[in-house]
Amino acid sequence: MPRALRFCTALAAALLSAAALPRQLPAVGRRPGDQGALAVGQASHEGVISDNDLSYDDLPLEASAGFARNCDSPLYARATDEVRSELLKGADNEGNSDALAGSHESDRHDPFARPTPWMYKLNQSTWTEIPPIPYQDRPVKLALLMFVKDSVNNEQVWHAWLKRARQDNLSFGMYIHAHGIEGPSEFQSPKLAEYVVDGKAPSKWCDIWKPQMKLLMRALQDPDVSHMQILSEDSIPVKPMRDPLLADPVTRMCADNKWRKEWPRAESWWLMRREDAQTFVENQDFAKHHFVRGCAEEQAWYFPLKLREARWGEEQVRVRNECPMFTNWMDGPKACKNWRWNVDLCTGCDALRSSEHRPAGFMHPVVYTDVNSTALRGLVESQFWFARKFTEGAITEDAARLLR
């Protein structure tokens, strides 16, 4: 039986089983199918795929029963300044506007264009009226918040980078949330074990909001921390720790302003200023009930800050659409996410992109498996501060020396 036919047969069975169960209305702000949600009665994505001898990449681009591939949202339009302000003044009850017209190719445009009902509802909430915590000029102390299973890939790169920071008398903090262990003694990267935090918050793929909040709260206990950077176990540092933040301390997030399942999103690997993080922590109950939507770590931070920026002005709340983390969503025959265009910002990365790697797809970016110094030099000379995804041992010794 052809794979497409097998999938349709499985899909029909899932829908029939759903029809036999009581109907439930989705929670406000959540639609059936968001975040690859399952149809009622489905056990798991993996079950439907494996039972029918399908890989995720075999699925149609927009499939029912929650298999939408989390790529570009359709029907995105450019907005004039007048239309941009409609969300803040209140468009119609659905948050729609007939004044929007036209289209564009990139993501360098207004996140308030074509407002969804969820955007409108969020703007009508008390979130935008919470007074900003005044930004303070302070010495730079970066807190590195890393999320791993039980180890850190290319541990020696991080160990050498942190050692260099100490030699240069740079102040930093590091906090590692390891969801796959019961305590620091089980951590498989001994040179970084001292940074593993006790306890863990529940998490799963596309839902690390609770661990993020746990580490934000932990980092904020240090009154000297000025910024927090979210990192993955397969990331590496490619810039000196302090230099970019001395010149420009603003919060930075790698946005997808086209995304319209609820509201615009940003990649998980952002850098946030202390005062912005404090606002989320001090209002975490509100955030939990209003911002945790879809792929939680992509939805819960960027647009809520953009709303506050629009309400209070950039002098009091500011978030910039800029990517601290290099991630290659471009190089793969089935790559589709709007973040793929950011790879072009690394103008010297041809050698890296030609390195041994696994291609990007619908769920994951490029994974690099063998990177030498020639390939890595383009990243070191780029605007990015960190980069991912690199397998264990992917960074050769000569490449590692560039990062010390």
N, C-alpha and C positions, 0 to 999 in steps of 0.2 A: 504494500500500500504506500503511495507517495507520502512524503512527510507532511505536505500541506494538508492532504486529506486526513491524515492521522490527527493533526492538530484540530481541524474543524470537528472531527468526531468527538474528540475529548472535550472541546469547548461546548458542543451541544449537550453532552452528558452533564457537564457542570451547570449549565443553565437550567436543565430539566430538574436537577437536584435542588437548585436554588428556588425554583417555582413552588416546590413542595413544602418549603419552610415559611414560617411567619415573616411578613415583610417588616423591615425596620427602616426607619428614616435615618439618613446619615446625620452625624453631628454637625452643628453649624460650622461652616468653614471647611468641611471635608466632603468630597464627592466620591461616589463609588468609582474605583479605578485609579484614584490618586495614589502616588507612591507605589504603583504596581499593586494596589490593593486586590485581594482575592474576591472572587464572587462568593456569595454565601454558600457554604457547604464544601468549598474547596479546602483541602488539607494544607497544601503548600504549593508555591511555584514549582519547587523542585520535583514534587510528586507528579504534577501534570507533565512536566518536561521529560522526566526519566521514564515514566510509564509509557510514553509514546515515542521513545527513542529520538527525542529532539534536543538540540542544544538551544541555549537562549538566542543565539544569533540566527537560528532558523525561523524564529517567530516573525510574523508580519510586523511591519513598522508600527501600525496602530491596531492592536488586537484587543478584543473584548476580554472580560474576566480579569482585568487588571494588568494586562501585559503591555500596556503602552510603555514605550522604551525611554521615557523620561528625557526626550530630546527637545527640539525646538517647539514652542507653541505656535499655532497658526494665527493668521489674521492680526498681525501686529502692525500698528500704524504710527507714523510720526505725529507729534502733537505740537500745536502752536503754544505760545505762552499762555494765551487765554484758556485754551483747553486744559493745559497743565493745571491751572488753578481751579478747574471745575471740581476736582476731587476734594479739594480743601474747602470749597464753598458748599459742596453738596450738589452732585448732578441729580439725575432722577433717582427713584428709590432703588433701582437696580445698579446704580453707579455707572450707567452707560451714557454714551454721548454720540449723537449723530454727526457731530462736527468733525470727527476724526476721519482723515482720508490720507491716501498715499501709503507708501511703504519704503523700507530701506533695507540695506544689506547687513549692516553691522549692529553692534550692541552699544554704540556710543551715543545713545539718544535717551529721551526722557522716560524714566521709570514710571511716571504717572500717566502715560498715554494709555488709552483704552482701559480704563479702570474696571475691575471686576466687582461683583457685589461684595466679595470679601475685603477688597481694598477699601471700599466705601464704608463698610461696617467697622473696620479697624480704625479708620480715621475718625469715625463718630464716637469712638470709645474714649475713656478717660486717659488713655496712654499719652496722647499728644499734649495733654494739659499738665502732666507732671513737670514741675520746674526742673530745668537742667541743673546738674551739678557743675559749678563753674570750673572751666579748665584752668589748671595751674601750670606755670613754668616750673619744671623740676628737673634734676639730673636724671639721665636715662638709666633705668634699670629694667631690662627685658626679662619677663618671665616666659619660659618655654613650656608650653602645655602639650604634652605628647600622649597620644592614644595608641596603645599597642595590645597585642595578645599576651605574649610572654617573653619578648625579646625585641631588640632594636637592630634592624639591618645595618651593616657597615658600622658597627659599634666603634671601631677604631677611629673613624672619621670624626664622630661626635666627641669622643674622648680627647682627641688632639685639639679640636676646635675650642673646647671648653678650657683645656689646659692653657692654650694661647691667651684666652680671655683673662684668665687669672694672672698670667705673666704680665699682661698689659694693664693690670689693676682695673679691669672692667667689672662692674657689679652686675650680677645676673641671678636669676632663680630658675630652677628646672623642676618640673613636677610630671611624673609619668603615671598614667592610669593604665594598669595592666589587667584586662578583663579575664585573662585565661589562667590566672594563678590565685592562690589563696593568701599568699604573703610574700614579702620581698625576698625571702630566702629561696623561693622557687624561680626567681627571675633568671633568665638564661643569658643576660648580658651583664656580667659581673662588674665591669668598669662603670656601669651606669646604675647599678642597683641602689646606690644611696639616694637616688632621686625618686624611687618608686613610693607612691603614697600608700598609706594603710587604708584598707577598705576599698570597695569599688561600688560604683553605681550601675544599675542594670542598663545594658546596652545591646544593640543588635545592628545589623547592617542598615545604614541610612537612618539611624536613630541613636545618636550619641549626645543628645541634648543634656540628659541628666549627668553623664560624666563631664561634659563641658562645664556645666554649672558647678559641679563639685570642685573642679580644678580652678575655676574663676574665683570661687569663694576662698579656696586655699591660698591662691596667689595674693588676693587682696588683704590677707592677714598681715602681709609684709607692707608696712606703710611706705616703703621706698620704691616699690614696684611702680613703674610708670606706664608700661605696655605689656600686653599679653599676646603671644603668637601661638596659634593652633598648629600642631605638627602631627604627622603620621609616622608609623614605625619604619616606613620605607622612604623617608625624606632625608635630605642632607643639607647642610648649610653651605652657602656659596658666597657670603659676604661677611666682612667684619661685623661684630655684634652691634656696635653702637653707631657707626657712621651715618646711616640714612636717617635715623630718628633724631639725631642732633639737629639736622637741617630742617626737618619737617615732621612734627610729632603726630600728625593727623591719623585717625583710624582709616584702615585700608581694607577693602574687600573686593574680591574678584567677581563682579556682578554679571548676571544674565538678565538684562532689563527687558528682554522679550518675553520671558517666562510669565505665563498667565494662569497657571493652576494655583489658585488663590492670589498670589502676588509675585513680583520679581524676587529672584533668589540670588544667592552668591555661593561660590565654592566654600567648602568647609574650612579651608585653611587660611583664615583671616588674621589680621593684626588689629588689636583694639586698644584704644587709649584707656587709661585707668578710669576716668570719670564716666565714660560710656559703659564700661563693664559694671561699675558700681550701680548705675541706673537699672541694669538688668537684674543684678543680684538683689537689690533692695525691693524690686517689684517682681520677684520670681514667681509668685503665685499667679499674678496676672499673666506673666509671660507663658507659664506652663499651660494655662487654659486658653490663651488666645493666639500664641505664636507657633506652637508645636503642631505643624500641619505638614502633610506630605512627607518628603525627605527632610526630617526635622532640622538637622544641622545646616541644611542649605536654605531653609525657609525662615528660621526663627530669629535672625539677627539683622540682616541687611535692610529689608524694607521697613521694619519697625524703626530703625535709625533714620532712614530716609524721610519717613513721616515726621519725625521730630525735627530733623533738619529743616524741612519745609515750614514747620510751624514756628520754630524759634530762630531760624537764621544760622548761617554757617559760623558766625562768631561764637555761638553757644553750643551748637551740636553740628558736628561735621563728619561725614563718612565719604570717602573718595572711592570711586570705581577704579581700583588699581590692584594688581595681583602681586602680593609678596611672594607667592609660591609659583614656580614654573611647573606646569602640568601639561603634557602633550595629549590633547584630545583630537589632534588633527590626523595623525599618520596611521591610517587603517581603512580598509575598504568599506567598513560599516560605521565609521566614525560619524557622529551626527550632532553632538551637543554644541551649543553656541559658543562655549568656551574654547572651541578648537582654534578660533582666530587668534587667541593670545600667543600661540606658538610663534607667530610672525614677529612678535616683539623681541624675540631672541635672534637678532640678525646674524649672529656668528655661530649659530647652532647647527649648521649643515652637517658637520662631522658627528655631532651627537645624534642627530636624527638618522644618520646612516649606521649608527652603532647597532650591535646585536640587540634585538628587542622583540617583544611580543606586541602586536599591533593594538591600537585602540579599537574599541567596539562600542556597543550601546550602553554598557554598564561601567566600563573601566577604561582609563586612559592607557597610553603606551606604558609598558613595563620594560625598563632597561636591564639587561642581564650582563653586559660587558662594556665598560666605559673606561677608556684610557685618557691620558692627560690632554691629548689633542682634542678629543671630543668634549672634555669637560671645560676646556678653556673658554669656549663660547659662553657658557653659563656664568663663569666667574666674571666675565667682562660685560654681562648683560645687566638689565635693570632689576632682575630678580634677586631676592635675598635667600630663598630656599628653593629646593627643587625635589620632585618626586616623579615617578616611582622607580626605585632601584632595589633589585633583589639582593639578598645577602651575598657578599663577595663581588658584586658588580663593579665596585669602584676599585680599580687596580692601584697598586702601590704608588706608581708614578702620578696617577691622578690624585690620590689622597694628599700627596705633598703640596699640590696647588692650594689646598684648603687649610693648611696649617698656618 
